[in-house]
Amino acid sequence: MKMPRHLPPRRLLLAFTLSGISALIYEVIWIRLLGDLFGHTAYAIQVVLAVFFGGLAAGSFLSDRVGLRRLRALTIYAVIELLVGAAALLFPFLVGLITPLYDRYAPLELETGTALIFRLAVAIILLIIPTALMGATFPLVVRWQSSRDETQSGVASLYAVNTLGGALGTWVCAFILLPLIGVRLALVVSALGNFIAAALAFSLDRRDRTSAESVEENVVAAAREDATVESAAHPSMSSVSMPFLASLLFLTGFVAISLEVIWTRALDQVLSGTIYSFATVLTVFLLGIALGSWLYRRFLKSFSPFPVFVAVETLLANYVLASLFLIYIIPGVSVRLGDLLGLGFVRRGVILESLISALILLIPALCMGVIFPLLLDAARGRARSATPLGLLVAANTVGSVAGPLVAGFYLLPRFGLLHSLLVMASLSMALAGIVSALLVRRSGTWALVASGAAVALVLLILSPGEIRIWGLRGERLIDYREDPAATVSVVESGGHARERKLKVNNTYSLGGGRGAFTERRQGHLPMLLHPSPQRVLVLGVGTANTLGAVSLYRPSRLLAVDLVPGVLELAKKHFGATNYRVLENPQVEVLSADALRIARATPEKYDVVVADLFHPWQAGVGSLYSTEHFGATRRTLAEGGIFCQWLPLYQLSEENLKIIVRTFLDSYPQASAWLGNFGTSTPILALVGSEQPVELHWKRWEVALGNSELGDGLKAVYLDQPAEMLGGYVGGRDDLERFAGRGVLNSIERPAIEFSAPATLFTEGFEPAKRRTLEALIGLQTHQRIPVSFDGAQHAIDVETISSNREAVRLMIQAMLESEKGEEEKALRTAIQSAQSARGYNVPATILIELAWKASEEFPAAAEQGFKEALRVRPDDPNALTGLGYVYLSLRRPDDAIELFQKALKISPDWPEAAEGLEKAKRVGSNTNK
């Protein structure tokens, strides 16, 4: 059956769908590759996007050139698709070719004017040709369709299928291609889409043998005929200038992408922040635009364009204001939907995040999908000659370039989320009013604008006074920043502890209290594994507690980098009490930069490089666990230098940990692993790599303890105890090889971690995965020699004591894991073994007391044994005495309980549990005597 001429042929629709799929795959992959080249800073990524969309605009503009108009549009389109596919296949090669040159000459301080010029120049060199070619495709295809479409109704269809293809490309790239086949093969698949599109276009062109001259004549004739019809039906159309229409396209493009940026920032506070979240948000946005274009072609095309424009812009303005309420309630909605859907990657990672994204983005995207083809049809309807379609598309694309620049770097940092949305709503309402006043001049349209403005005013009055998504119930907001890169906040927990924590996009970065304890230890261990660290690089600052611990060793050169400037600002302002005010220290240099870029490009050599805990499931973080990054850090090491990569075990499945360990071992000939703490709530692991074997220098540790400031720092995190220094050793290279086995490595080309780590978050939560991972690691803690050197030490420790305390640590961790699983009696018996193994190390006894209290009601006999073992180690511990007293009460031994309570109160007169127990025991004893 022959398609009507006013509808694009099926082959063309299929070709343009494939073109849209490929274009978005390229955008996703090219941004990733150039982000790894420049650094994943907000400014660097924005340069890439600006050049990308700028190239599209240039291609659209150049497609109007007279020389191209004299050729067959479909032939040119087919050739361009072939060229785009070829350019895509060459892109990784070109990036690899230019990387050494960029690293050699581009400055490391990423936000200087010189750095901007370098990034801009390289992005233009790599992107301008393929993106300009891509930008020319839409005007060329529309021009060809216009030559055969007397009703001019194919624009919306072409725009819809191309945008639909973009949505599909985004989703397929993130959920299928990159996880399964990697970057290069994904580009091959995408290039095949271009080649098939070219073949379809060539075959359609051969079938439709219209000459270039008649094509142009048909375009002009169709435009003139439509101008006559349009002018007769809508006299105001003849007064519409092309510059005015171009301005409308620019402004609507500006509003559309600005809103996407602002709403995406809001969704960043609620969604998981994984690569799948990014793909889901973009997919929903593009689907909405495609659906809007279809709705325009199906239901709105027969109406006069400018009244429709006014109605849509009025609706958009009011929805922007309504979104203030949606954003305010969306955290609660997300929690409730998550509870209803349950765990699982499909439920949480696909369905839930798609629903939340659609709640905010779908309706405005529908409006945006209507506006673009509507304005193009209006422009072609009033044209007296061939429409400068490329110029109009370019104007819209330039607006898309300006939108994220203004929204991301001006509106959000200066005005915040609420007022940025108010600016966009006002602009949309103003566009509706201007078009109504200048082009429509109908009472009905004025009534629509007036009523829309009235509704907007009501929404504005009722709207929340501020929109800040920052924490959980019971937390108190201390400070808040809308940084160009992310939203940064400082919160304080409720209750007695009152701990402050730093959050980036509503995700915790540890802070005060227990967080500071762990973060400081991250700085001490690597500094004690090097005999004389004078030059130190710290990758990742966060609260600066790790950096502060490193600074206590007074290295001659200390450089630290963090990706988010707002993090550095708030860490300096709010965490000076725990980070030793290191960010105020003029001897410490701190840069806002990307860790991968610094490690790869720095010409300096360092004795110690410390990499912070990077959340493996977050978008863009996987490259920091890649062969490229580990190889780069190895090249930064001076002779005898060490690299320490900290890993958040509480966020890693056992399989993901194995991938990272294999990747690490591939880069470092010598490697070892150390637990950073002995807890089970947030366990961390250090992978230490070097060229030569690494040992803990006991003499250096003794000297550090003798330094008043450094000794106090070590004591504050229990590292003044030998068992704490030595007990965390997990194993050396042979042990790690046995643990990790053979398998896939994580690389920029095959980003296994970035795509597999979120499964742990979505499928089961971190708790079960964390326990399995930690159990697998402590299973390695048997029979290895700890790499410690006692040369020159004043107080060497015998091998038997070291082995006993290492076993005590292993059993203590195992006991806590068993308790987390609800195996209280088993956990208590394991804790007893831990306390029995310990020599001069009291922490296992402390854990034993906690577990005995926890099990005392259900397993009093086992708890009795536990308290007695703890009292063997610590005979005057009031907590153990009190606990055993309550056990005796439950066993109907009030006299024994009274004796224990009295002893506890003698040691600690203000111990409330002992006082309460004593009164209770006396009452029980009195009743028993009666």
PyMOL commands that set and color helices and strands:
alter all, ss='L'
color gray80, all
select helices_A, chain A and resi 10-38+42-62+66-69+73-105+113-148+155-207+212-233+235-239+242-268+275-300+305-341+345-382+389-440+443-462+514-528+545-551+565-574+582-584+595-601+622-625+627-635+649-651+654-667+698-706+708-716+722-726+733-740+752-763+766-778+799-820+824-837+843-855+860-873+878-890+894-907+912-929
alter helices_A, ss='H'
color red, helices_A
select strands_A, chain A and resi 476-482+487-492+500-504+507-509+535-539+557-562+588-592+606-611+637-648+670-675+684-690+696-697+729-732+788-789
alter strands_A, ss='S'
color yellow, strands_A
deselect
rebuild
show_as cartoon
